[in-house]
């Protein structure tokens, strides 16, 4: 029996620069977050901060402050 197709989530990629000068490239943010008409920049920042929080909990290190976020080309 054939499997049903799963819902496909589209992503938009961003480069993140942190306050300590480090940079992470191609961070994935769901496209529906980017398309938020009311607070696009805030929604993107919140999504990346949530990802950073999960990463920091797993690594045991505190999350870094975000200095800037730019869309990857």
N, C-alpha and C positions, 0 to 999 in steps of 0.2 A: 504494500500500500504506500502511496506517495505521501511524503511529509508536506504539511502545510507550510507555506513560506512564512518566515518570521518577520516581525516588524523591523524595518531597517532604520537605524538612527543615523542621521547625518551630523557631522561635526565640522566646526570651524577651528582653525589652528591659530594660536597666539604665542608670541614670544614675551616672556616675563622677565623683567629686570628687578632684582631685589635691592634693598637698602644697603646691603653689604657689598654690592657691586657684582654679585654672581648673576648668571643668566640661565634660564631654562627655555629651550626652543621647542616649538611645536606642541604646546599644551593644548589638549583637546577640550573644547567646550561644545555642548550640544547646540545645534543650530536653532532650536526653539528658544533657547536662552538669549542668543544673539539677536533674535528678531523681536525681542520685547520692546514695544513702541514707547513705553513710559520711562524706563530707566535702564537703557541698554548698557551704559558703562558700569553702573552699579551692579547690574545682574551678572555681567561678565566677571567683575571683580569678586563677587560673592561666590560664584561657581569655582573660580580658581582658588580662593581662600579655603573653600570647603575641601577641595582636593589636597591642598597643602596641609590642612588639619589632619586628614586621614594619613598622609605620608608621615607627618611628624609623630603621630601616635604610634605608628609601626616602628619608626626609627628610634624613638625615645628622645629626639631632639626638639627644641621649641621651633615653631614655625617662624619663618623669616618675614619681615615686613615687605610689602610690595611697593616698589618705587614707581614703575611704569609698566603698562601693558600695551603692546602693539600687535596688530593683526599680521600674521605671517603671510608672505606672498608666495 
